[in-house]
Amino acid sequence: MAATRRTARKTNPQFTVPGVSASDASELISLLQDRLNALNDLALTLKHIHWNVVGPHFIAVHTMLDPQVEAVRLMVDEVAERIATLGGSPKGTPGALVADRSWDDYDLGRADAIAHLGALDLVYAGVVESNRKAIEATEEPDPVTQDMLIGHSEKLEQFHWFVRAHLENSSGTLETAGAATEKQAARRTRR
């Protein structure tokens, strides 16, 4: 998911929650729309991997991903509802996601399970890192939004650990260490 940053459109809410200014709500809505896009994209990417994984580790990876998809879909719903609560209108269409996202599409199609996990390591790293930045940005204006994002990070980091456990050797080194692209990470997992 290489960055190709596009600027998010600002929303000027007509109302928001008590204690949050319209200006802060506008910033929060923009930040949450980015989270909504990232989580929608992650859910679709996880399902894509679920359908396209092959090889000796197929069943382990295939079955590991469905609970992650479901958990991420719940996060999507929470973020969309928070946007609405703050007075915004969540945009959950594929066109809005593609137009506003700051990353490229997932690179792998049908591939070995471990190769997909190598690529997914980078996907999760990007989502977790951007979620942590969003947590930091929400501390002052809205601890309720921050709390929601912290809860999401806990799960996302756990899922990232599940993926990395397949890519770590006994000395604690990740096969994907230093990879800059999903395809590069996938290539480093060749066993």
MDAnalysis code that builds the backbone (N, CA, C; Angstrom):
import MDAnalysis as mda
import numpy as np

u = mda.Universe.empty(573, n_residues=191, atom_resindex=np.repeat(np.arange(191), 3), trajectory=True)
u.add_TopologyAttr("name", ["N", "CA", "C"] * 191)
u.add_TopologyAttr("resid", np.arange(1, 192))
u.add_TopologyAttr("resname", ["MET", "ALA", "ALA", "THR", "ARG", "ARG", "THR", "ALA", "ARG", "LYS", "THR", "ASN", "PRO", "GLN", "PHE", "THR", "VAL", "PRO", "GLY", "VAL", "SER", "ALA", "SER", "ASP", "ALA", "SER", "GLU", "LEU", "ILE", "SER", "LEU", "LEU", "GLN", "ASP", "ARG", "LEU", "ASN", "ALA", "LEU", "ASN", "ASP", "LEU", "ALA", "LEU", "THR", "LEU", "LYS", "HIS", "ILE", "HIS", "TRP", "ASN", "VAL", "VAL", "GLY", "PRO", "HIS", "PHE", "ILE", "ALA", "VAL", "HIS", "THR", "MET", "LEU", "ASP", "PRO", "GLN", "VAL", "GLU", "ALA", "VAL", "ARG", "LEU", "MET", "VAL", "ASP", "GLU", "VAL", "ALA", "GLU", "ARG", "ILE", "ALA", "THR", "LEU", "GLY", "GLY", "SER", "PRO", "LYS", "GLY", "THR", "PRO", "GLY", "ALA", "LEU", "VAL", "ALA", "ASP", "ARG", "SER", "TRP", "ASP", "ASP", "TYR", "ASP", "LEU", "GLY", "ARG", "ALA", "ASP", "ALA", "ILE", "ALA", "HIS", "LEU", "GLY", "ALA", "LEU", "ASP", "LEU", "VAL", "TYR", "ALA", "GLY", "VAL", "VAL", "GLU", "SER", "ASN", "ARG", "LYS", "ALA", "ILE", "GLU", "ALA", "THR", "GLU", "GLU", "PRO", "ASP", "PRO", "VAL", "THR", "GLN", "ASP", "MET", "LEU", "ILE", "GLY", "HIS", "SER", "GLU", "LYS", "LEU", "GLU", "GLN", "PHE", "HIS", "TRP", "PHE", "VAL", "ARG", "ALA", "HIS", "LEU", "GLU", "ASN", "SER", "SER", "GLY", "THR", "LEU", "GLU", "THR", "ALA", "GLY", "ALA", "ALA", "THR", "GLU", "LYS", "GLN", "ALA", "ALA", "ARG", "ARG", "THR", "ARG", "ARG"])
u.atoms.positions = np.array([
    [0.833, -1.180, 0.000],
    [0.000, 0.000, 0.000],
    [0.879, 1.245, 0.000],
    [1.488, 1.532, -1.076],
    [2.353, 2.699, -1.176],
    [1.525, 3.971, -1.130],
    [2.054, 4.977, -0.484],
    [1.322, 6.237, -0.310],
    [1.278, 7.033, -1.610],
    [0.111, 7.498, -1.942],
    [-0.106, 8.429, -3.046],
    [-1.125, 9.441, -2.534],
    [-0.758, 10.161, -1.513],
    [-1.650, 10.982, -0.699],
    [-2.558, 11.878, -1.519],
    [-3.832, 11.757, -1.205],
    [-4.835, 12.663, -1.734],
    [-5.418, 13.403, -0.542],
    [-5.855, 14.613, -0.715],
    [-6.395, 15.364, 0.405],
    [-7.865, 15.046, 0.599],
    [-8.221, 14.800, 1.844],
    [-9.609, 14.509, 2.184],
    [-10.429, 15.788, 2.160],
    [-11.668, 15.639, 1.741],
    [-12.575, 16.782, 1.727],
    [-13.073, 17.064, 3.131],
    [-13.143, 18.347, 3.487],
    [-13.630, 18.747, 4.795],
    [-15.151, 18.770, 4.794],
    [-15.712, 18.416, 5.931],
    [-17.142, 18.468, 6.142],
    [-17.423, 19.553, 7.163],
    [-18.407, 20.369, 6.906],
    [-18.833, 21.371, 7.875],
    [-20.168, 20.923, 8.459],
    [-20.111, 20.232, 9.603],
    [-21.344, 19.685, 10.163],
    [-22.285, 20.788, 10.649],
    [-23.578, 20.547, 10.501],
    [-24.590, 21.463, 10.989],
    [-24.790, 21.296, 12.489],
    [-24.418, 20.142, 13.010],
    [-24.502, 19.848, 14.442],
    [-23.399, 18.870, 14.778],
    [-23.106, 18.750, 16.061],
    [-22.144, 17.758, 16.521],
    [-22.497, 17.384, 17.951],
    [-21.657, 16.603, 18.589],
    [-21.933, 16.206, 19.964],
    [-21.600, 17.354, 20.909],
    [-22.301, 17.453, 22.024],
    [-21.983, 18.493, 22.999],
    [-20.531, 18.390, 23.464],
    [-19.872, 19.523, 23.557],
    [-18.490, 19.564, 24.022],
    [-17.459, 19.463, 22.915],
    [-17.891, 19.233, 21.682],
    [-16.975, 19.185, 20.531],
    [-17.387, 20.315, 19.590],
    [-16.471, 21.205, 19.295],
    [-16.789, 22.334, 18.413],
    [-17.014, 21.849, 16.981],
    [-17.705, 22.648, 16.208],
    [-17.937, 22.306, 14.799],
    [-16.617, 22.175, 14.053],
    [-15.677, 23.033, 14.378],
    [-14.359, 22.974, 13.738],
    [-13.645, 21.665, 14.075],
    [-13.660, 21.300, 15.365],
    [-13.043, 20.031, 15.769],
    [-13.777, 18.847, 15.142],
    [-15.111, 18.933, 15.115],
    [-15.899, 17.848, 14.514],
    [-15.530, 17.678, 13.046],
    [-15.345, 18.770, 12.342],
    [-14.967, 18.711, 10.936],
    [-13.631, 17.980, 10.762],
    [-12.670, 18.301, 11.603],
    [-11.364, 17.626, 11.563],
    [-11.506, 16.141, 11.902],
    [-12.298, 15.848, 12.922],
    [-12.507, 14.457, 13.326],
    [-13.193, 13.659, 12.232],
    [-14.183, 14.255, 11.588],
    [-14.900, 13.571, 10.500],
    [-13.950, 13.232, 9.367],
    [-13.092, 14.172, 9.016],
    [-12.105, 13.936, 7.954],
    [-11.156, 12.804, 8.346],
    [-10.676, 12.844, 9.569],
    [-9.771, 11.810, 10.064],
    [-10.480, 10.458, 10.082],
    [-11.729, 10.438, 10.545],
    [-12.475, 9.181, 10.613],
    [-12.844, 8.658, 9.234],
    [-13.066, 9.550, 8.276],
    [-13.338, 9.082, 6.913],
    [-12.128, 8.342, 6.360],
    [-10.938, 8.832, 6.683],
    [-9.720, 8.128, 6.271],
    [-9.648, 6.755, 6.940],
    [-9.996, 6.670, 8.212],
    [-10.029, 5.383, 8.916],
    [-11.082, 4.472, 8.294],
    [-12.249, 5.038, 7.952],
    [-13.308, 4.245, 7.317],
    [-12.810, 3.661, 6.000],
    [-12.148, 4.478, 5.204],
    [-11.601, 3.992, 3.935],
    [-10.566, 2.899, 4.168],
    [-9.672, 3.109, 5.130],
    [-8.620, 2.125, 5.401],
    [-9.221, 0.801, 5.876],
    [-10.217, 0.870, 6.741],
    [-10.815, -0.358, 7.265],
    [-11.658, -1.077, 6.220],
    [-12.408, -0.321, 5.412],
    [-13.152, -0.953, 4.312],
    [-12.188, -1.655, 3.361],
    [-11.101, -0.979, 3.028],
    [-10.100, -1.551, 2.139],
    [-9.469, -2.792, 2.769],
    [-9.174, -2.725, 4.063],
    [-8.585, -3.872, 4.746],
    [-9.535, -5.061, 4.722],
    [-10.818, -4.843, 4.998],
    [-11.789, -5.946, 4.983],
    [-11.849, -6.589, 3.604],
    [-11.862, -5.772, 2.562],
    [-11.888, -6.305, 1.197],
    [-10.594, -7.039, 0.860],
    [-9.472, -6.493, 1.287],
    [-8.175, -7.130, 1.035],
    [-8.089, -8.468, 1.746],
    [-8.530, -8.523, 2.985],
    [-8.517, -9.792, 3.725],
    [-9.370, -10.840, 3.022],
    [-10.543, -10.426, 2.545],
    [-11.420, -11.372, 1.846],
    [-10.775, -11.798, 0.523],
    [-10.136, -10.860, -0.183],
    [-9.429, -11.171, -1.426],
    [-8.358, -12.238, -1.171],
    [-7.599, -12.062, -0.106],
    [-6.562, -13.044, 0.237],
    [-7.214, -14.389, 0.567],
    [-8.275, -14.356, 1.336],
    [-9.024, -15.556, 1.717],
    [-9.415, -16.369, 0.482],
    [-9.825, -15.689, -0.576],
    [-10.252, -16.366, -1.809],
    [-9.087, -16.810, -2.682],
    [-7.929, -16.163, -2.562],
    [-6.817, -16.388, -3.490],
    [-5.613, -17.086, -2.890],
    [-5.702, -17.513, -1.652],
    [-4.589, -18.182, -1.003],
    [-4.536, -19.643, -1.461],
    [-3.327, -20.137, -1.716],
    [-3.125, -21.525, -2.126],
    [-1.889, -22.077, -1.416],
    [-1.656, -23.363, -1.576],
    [-0.432, -23.976, -1.068],
    [-0.647, -24.747, 0.215],
    [0.453, -25.274, 0.771],
    [0.370, -26.159, 1.921],
    [-0.223, -25.514, 3.178],
    [-0.148, -24.207, 3.291],
    [-0.680, -23.520, 4.465],
    [-2.067, -22.943, 4.199],
    [-2.688, -23.387, 3.104],
    [-3.980, -22.854, 2.677],
    [-5.006, -22.818, 3.801],
    [-5.307, -23.954, 4.397],
    [-6.425, -24.024, 5.342],
    [-6.158, -23.177, 6.579],
    [-4.930, -23.148, 7.055],
    [-4.601, -22.344, 8.236],
    [-4.846, -20.865, 7.971],
    [-4.383, -20.380, 6.836],
    [-4.542, -18.957, 6.508],
    [-5.985, -18.656, 6.124],
    [-6.569, -19.520, 5.314],
    [-7.950, -19.334, 4.874],
    [-8.891, -19.182, 6.074],
    [-8.766, -20.055, 7.047],
    [-9.663, -19.997, 8.209],
    [-9.260, -18.917, 9.213],
    [-8.002, -18.523, 9.253],
    [-7.563, -17.448, 10.147],
    [-8.157, -16.105, 9.729],
    [-8.389, -15.929, 8.436],
    [-8.783, -14.607, 7.942],
    [-10.250, -14.260, 8.161],
    [-11.154, -15.221, 8.136],
    [-12.578, -14.879, 8.286],
    [-12.902, -14.142, 9.586],
    [-12.402, -14.572, 10.741],
    [-12.684, -13.794, 11.954],
    [-12.092, -12.375, 11.895],
    [-10.967, -12.238, 11.206],
    [-10.388, -10.902, 11.045],
    [-11.296, -10.033, 10.181],
    [-11.825, -10.603, 9.107],
    [-12.754, -9.867, 8.241],
    [-13.948, -9.392, 9.054],
    [-14.535, -10.282, 9.821],
    [-15.723, -9.923, 10.611],
    [-15.416, -8.833, 11.622],
    [-14.281, -8.929, 12.306],
    [-13.902, -7.913, 13.290],
    [-13.664, -6.563, 12.625],
    [-13.012, -6.569, 11.474],
    [-12.753, -5.313, 10.766],
    [-14.064, -4.709, 10.263],
    [-14.987, -5.539, 9.808],
    [-16.296, -5.024, 9.372],
    [-17.041, -4.360, 10.524],
    [-16.911, -4.893, 11.725],
    [-17.514, -4.246, 12.904],
    [-16.859, -2.895, 13.173],
    [-15.546, -2.825, 12.990],
    [-14.838, -1.549, 13.146],
    [-15.350, -0.532, 12.130],
    [-15.559, -0.985, 10.897],
    [-16.087, -0.115, 9.843],
    [-17.405, 0.500, 10.294],
    [-18.286, -0.330, 10.808],
    [-19.594, 0.144, 11.243],
    [-19.461, 1.150, 12.386],
    [-18.581, 0.877, 13.340],
    [-18.373, 1.804, 14.458],
    [-17.853, 3.153, 13.977],
    [-16.910, 3.132, 13.055],
    [-16.352, 4.391, 12.538],
    [-17.416, 5.167, 11.780],
    [-18.171, 4.498, 10.929],
    [-19.229, 5.182, 10.171],
    [-20.256, 5.805, 11.110],
    [-20.632, 5.075, 12.143],
    [-21.608, 5.604, 13.098],
    [-21.035, 6.765, 13.902],
    [-19.741, 6.747, 14.172],
    [-19.117, 7.879, 14.884],
    [-19.109, 9.111, 13.993],
    [-18.837, 8.938, 12.710],
    [-18.890, 10.064, 11.767],
    [-20.280, 10.681, 11.796],
    [-21.308, 9.841, 11.730],
    [-22.688, 10.344, 11.758],
    [-22.999, 11.028, 13.087],
    [-22.531, 10.471, 14.176],
    [-22.753, 11.059, 15.498],
    [-22.142, 12.448, 15.591],
    [-20.991, 12.638, 14.958],
    [-20.314, 13.937, 14.964],
    [-20.934, 14.932, 13.984],
    [-21.969, 14.493, 13.250],
    [-22.666, 15.391, 12.327],
    [-22.242, 15.250, 10.882],
    [-21.434, 14.253, 10.588],
    [-20.980, 14.034, 9.221],
    [-21.801, 12.978, 8.517],
    [-21.460, 12.762, 7.274],
    [-22.103, 11.745, 6.458],
    [-21.029, 10.781, 5.976],
    [-20.978, 9.574, 6.558],
    [-19.934, 8.630, 6.157],
    [-20.088, 8.231, 4.696],
    [-18.954, 8.169, 4.014],
    [-18.940, 7.768, 2.606],
    [-18.343, 6.366, 2.530],
    [-19.197, 5.389, 2.243],
    [-18.747, 4.010, 2.219],
    [-18.801, 3.367, 0.857],
    [-18.896, 4.167, -0.193],
    [-18.966, 3.600, -1.534],
    [-17.562, 3.272, -2.061],
    [-17.472, 2.300, -2.959],
    [-16.160, 1.983, -3.533],
    [-15.517, 3.198, -4.209],
    [-16.322, 3.993, -4.894],
    [-15.773, 5.174, -5.572],
    [-15.157, 6.162, -4.604],
    [-15.824, 6.396, -3.482],
    [-15.287, 7.315, -2.473],
    [-13.996, 6.768, -1.887],
    [-13.962, 5.469, -1.634],
    [-12.757, 4.852, -1.084],
    [-11.582, 5.038, -2.045],
    [-11.789, 4.714, -3.294],
    [-10.706, 4.803, -4.274],
    [-10.282, 6.251, -4.493],
    [-11.246, 7.166, -4.548],
    [-10.925, 8.577, -4.796],
    [-10.144, 9.201, -3.649],
    [-10.433, 8.780, -2.424],
    [-9.853, 9.461, -1.266],
    [-8.699, 8.726, -0.595],
    [-8.470, 7.474, -0.937],
    [-7.445, 6.719, -0.211],
    [-6.049, 7.243, -0.506],
    [-5.139, 6.939, 0.413],
    [-3.756, 7.414, 0.294],
    [-2.788, 6.253, 0.032],
    [-3.281, 5.158, -0.501],
    [-2.448, 3.987, -0.765],
    [-2.899, 3.345, -2.070],
    [-2.040, 2.496, -2.603],
    [-2.343, 1.781, -3.837],
    [-3.096, 0.491, -3.520],
    [-3.664, -0.105, -4.557],
    [-4.403, -1.355, -4.417],
    [-3.464, -2.490, -4.017],
    [-4.010, -3.512, -3.389],
    [-3.259, -4.707, -3.008],
    [-2.699, -5.362, -4.267],
    [-1.447, -5.815, -4.203],
    [-0.718, -6.252, -5.395],
    [-0.828, -7.721, -5.781],
    [-1.191, -8.599, -4.884],
    [-1.141, -10.031, -5.189],
    [-2.505, -10.597, -5.567],
    [-2.493, -11.526, -6.494],
    [-3.679, -12.307, -6.835],
    [-3.538, -13.683, -6.218],
    [-3.732, -14.703, -7.030],
    [-3.569, -16.080, -6.548],
    [-2.098, -16.282, -6.181],
    [-1.856, -16.675, -4.925],
    [-0.471, -16.824, -4.471],
    [-0.412, -17.756, -3.269],
    [0.783, -18.237, -3.008],
    [1.061, -19.079, -1.858],
    [0.661, -18.367, -0.565],
    [0.189, -19.130, 0.404],
    [-0.283, -18.573, 1.670],
    [0.773, -17.699, 2.344],
    [1.978, -18.160, 2.403],
    [3.029, -17.414, 3.091],
    [3.378, -16.143, 2.318],
    [3.337, -16.181, 1.000],
    [3.557, -14.967, 0.201],
    [2.475, -13.932, 0.514],
    [1.218, -14.380, 0.582],
    [0.142, -13.455, 0.938],
    [0.362, -12.882, 2.336],
    [0.798, -13.714, 3.261],
    [1.036, -13.215, 4.611],
    [2.175, -12.206, 4.633],
    [3.182, -12.411, 3.795],
    [4.256, -11.426, 3.679],
    [3.725, -10.083, 3.226],
    [2.882, -10.098, 2.212],
    [2.277, -8.858, 1.727],
    [1.339, -8.277, 2.776],
    [0.572, -9.133, 3.433],
    [-0.375, -8.680, 4.453],
    [0.345, -8.055, 5.643],
    [1.563, -8.498, 5.922],
    [2.367, -7.875, 6.978],
    [2.501, -6.377, 6.707],
    [2.797, -6.024, 5.472],
    [2.937, -4.602, 5.133],
    [1.601, -3.875, 5.186],
    [0.537, -4.537, 4.760],
    [-0.791, -3.934, 4.815],
    [-1.145, -3.599, 6.257],
    [-1.011, -4.580, 7.134],
    [-1.328, -4.336, 8.542],
    [-0.419, -3.270, 9.145],
    [0.860, -3.291, 8.802],
    [1.776, -2.274, 9.324],
    [1.282, -0.874, 8.955],
    [0.845, -0.694, 7.722],
    [0.345, 0.610, 7.294],
    [-0.928, 1.019, 8.014],
    [-1.851, 0.074, 8.175],
    [-3.119, 0.376, 8.854],
    [-2.873, 0.680, 10.329],
    [-2.049, -0.114, 10.978],
    [-1.752, 0.096, 12.397],
    [-1.055, 1.435, 12.603],
    [-0.078, 1.733, 11.767],
    [0.645, 3.002, 11.911],
    [-0.285, 4.199, 11.716],
    [-1.119, 4.167, 10.706],
    [-2.024, 5.297, 10.475],
    [-3.092, 5.375, 11.571],
    [-3.478, 4.248, 12.133],
    [-4.439, 4.267, 13.238],
    [-3.819, 4.901, 14.480],
    [-2.554, 4.603, 14.732],
    [-1.867, 5.206, 15.877],
    [-1.748, 6.722, 15.707],
    [-1.510, 7.183, 14.500],
    [-1.471, 8.636, 14.250],
    [-2.841, 9.252, 14.508],
    [-3.887, 8.556, 14.114],
    [-5.243, 9.051, 14.354],
    [-5.540, 9.093, 15.855],
    [-5.067, 8.112, 16.599],
    [-5.249, 8.103, 18.058],
    [-4.612, 9.352, 18.657],
    [-3.392, 9.623, 18.239],
    [-2.676, 10.794, 18.745],
    [-3.430, 12.089, 18.410],
    [-3.971, 12.171, 17.210],
    [-4.658, 13.386, 16.768],
    [-5.999, 13.611, 17.457],
    [-6.572, 12.561, 18.032],
    [-7.902, 12.691, 18.644],
    [-7.851, 12.879, 20.159],
    [-6.678, 12.835, 20.749],
    [-6.581, 12.908, 22.204],
    [-7.235, 14.159, 22.768],
    [-6.909, 15.312, 22.243],
    [-7.428, 16.564, 22.780],
    [-8.882, 16.835, 22.388],
    [-9.217, 16.781, 21.102],
    [-10.586, 17.211, 20.785],
    [-11.680, 16.227, 21.184],
    [-11.381, 14.911, 21.231],
    [-12.473, 13.970, 21.461],
    [-11.981, 12.637, 22.008],
    [-11.930, 12.490, 23.327],
    [-11.474, 11.229, 23.906],
    [-12.406, 10.053, 23.605],
    [-13.656, 10.301, 23.260],
    [-14.568, 9.212, 22.906],
    [-14.119, 8.575, 21.592],
    [-13.824, 9.408, 20.611],
    [-13.307, 8.901, 19.340],
    [-11.964, 8.209, 19.559],
    [-11.119, 8.818, 20.374],
    [-9.819, 8.217, 20.650],
    [-9.974, 6.834, 21.284],
    [-10.891, 6.699, 22.227],
    [-11.120, 5.420, 22.885],
    [-11.539, 4.351, 21.875],
    [-12.418, 4.727, 20.942],
    [-12.847, 3.790, 19.913],
    [-11.645, 3.337, 19.078],
    [-10.812, 4.288, 18.685],
    [-9.643, 3.965, 17.865],
    [-8.633, 3.108, 18.626],
    [-8.489, 3.355, 19.919],
    [-7.592, 2.530, 20.735],
    [-8.095, 1.086, 20.753],
    [-9.396, 0.896, 20.915],
    [-9.969, -0.450, 20.879],
    [-9.719, -1.138, 19.552],
    [-9.842, -0.371, 18.455],
    [-9.570, -0.941, 17.140],
    [-8.098, -1.331, 17.027],
    [-7.219, -0.478, 17.514],
    [-5.784, -0.768, 17.425],
    [-5.411, -2.040, 18.166],
    [-6.045, -2.256, 19.296],
    [-5.758, -3.478, 20.047],
    [-6.000, -4.709, 19.175],
    [-7.129, -4.753, 18.486],
    [-7.451, -5.894, 17.626],
    [-6.549, -5.939, 16.392],
    [-6.356, -4.788, 15.749],
    [-5.524, -4.745, 14.546],
    [-4.100, -5.205, 14.843],
    [-3.559, -4.779, 15.973],
    [-2.210, -5.198, 16.344],
    [-2.157, -6.696, 16.644],
    [-3.209, -7.232, 17.236],
    [-3.253, -8.673, 17.477],
    [-3.289, -9.436, 16.153],
    [-4.116, -8.980, 15.213],
    [-4.186, -9.637, 13.903],
    [-2.837, -9.547, 13.189],
    [-2.169, -8.405, 13.330],
    [-0.847, -8.235, 12.725],
    [0.124, -9.244, 13.333],
    [0.047, -9.448, 14.620],
    [0.892, -10.438, 15.289],
    [0.606, -11.837, 14.751],
    [-0.686, -12.176, 14.554],
    [-1.033, -13.489, 13.991],
    [-0.335, -13.692, 12.644],
    [-0.357, -12.664, 11.812],
    [0.281, -12.735, 10.493],
    [1.790, -12.891, 10.655],
    [2.375, -12.044, 11.487],
    [3.829, -12.061, 11.642],
    [4.339, -13.361, 12.257],
    [3.522, -14.031, 13.045],
    [3.960, -15.297, 13.637],
    [4.305, -16.319, 12.560],
    [3.678, -16.218, 11.405],
    [3.974, -17.119, 10.282],
    [5.265, -16.719, 9.556],
    [5.721, -15.499, 9.783],
    [6.851, -14.947, 9.033],
    [8.118, -14.808, 9.869],
    [8.025, -15.164, 11.131],
    [9.137, -14.990, 12.062],
    [9.917, -16.291, 12.191],
    [11.248, -16.179, 12.221],
    [12.048, -17.370, 12.469],
    [12.331, -17.495, 13.963],
    [12.999, -18.549, 14.366],
    [13.216, -18.808, 15.791],
    [14.103, -17.768, 16.469],
    [14.864, -17.017, 15.711],
    [15.685, -15.957, 16.304],
    [14.929, -14.634, 16.402],
    [13.671, -14.622, 15.945],
    [12.853, -13.415, 16.065],
    [12.940, -12.470, 14.889],
    [13.556, -12.906, 13.809],
    [13.683, -12.066, 12.619],
    [12.506, -12.315, 11.683],
    [11.953, -11.228, 11.150],
    [10.865, -11.343, 10.172],
    [11.434, -11.528, 8.782],
    [10.871, -12.455, 8.034],
    [11.301, -12.663, 6.648],
    [11.050, -11.413, 5.802],
    [10.090, -10.607, 6.194],
    [9.702, -9.417, 5.414],
    [10.457, -8.160, 5.834],
    [11.389, -8.280, 6.773],
    [12.108, -7.105, 7.271],
    [12.735, -6.316, 6.122],
    [12.478, -5.029, 6.100],
    [13.050, -4.151, 5.097],
    [12.319, -4.100, 3.771],
    [11.286, -4.902, 3.611],
    [10.526, -4.883, 2.354],
    [9.771, -3.558, 2.239],
    [9.790, -2.989, 1.037],
    [9.136, -1.705, 0.805],
    [7.795, -1.846, 0.088],
    [7.583, -2.961, -0.583],
    [6.337, -3.174, -1.315],
    [5.761, -4.533, -0.955],
    [4.493, -4.712, -1.239],
    [3.851, -5.994, -0.975],
    [4.485, -7.109, -1.799],
    [4.773, -6.841, -3.067],
    [5.399, -7.867, -3.916],
    [6.791, -8.223, -3.396],
    [7.530, -7.222, -2.943],
    [8.858, -7.483, -2.391],
    [8.738, -8.325, -1.110],
    [7.777, -7.992, -0.254],
    [7.565, -8.771, 0.969],
    [7.179, -10.203, 0.620],
    [6.327, -10.380, -0.363],
    [5.903, -11.719, -0.795],
    [7.096, -12.521, -1.308],
    [7.966, -11.886, -2.081],
    [9.143, -12.582, -2.615],
    [10.087, -13.032, -1.506],
    [10.174, -12.252, -0.435],
    [11.097, -12.593, 0.660],
    [10.628, -13.796, 1.460],
    [9.410, -14.236, 1.233],
    [8.891, -15.372, 1.993],
    [9.115, -16.697, 1.277],
    [9.754, -16.691, 0.146],
    [9.993, -17.934, -0.607],
    [10.824, -18.873, 0.243],
    [10.304, -20.046, 0.461],
    [11.008, -21.023, 1.318],
    [11.536, -22.160, 0.511],
])
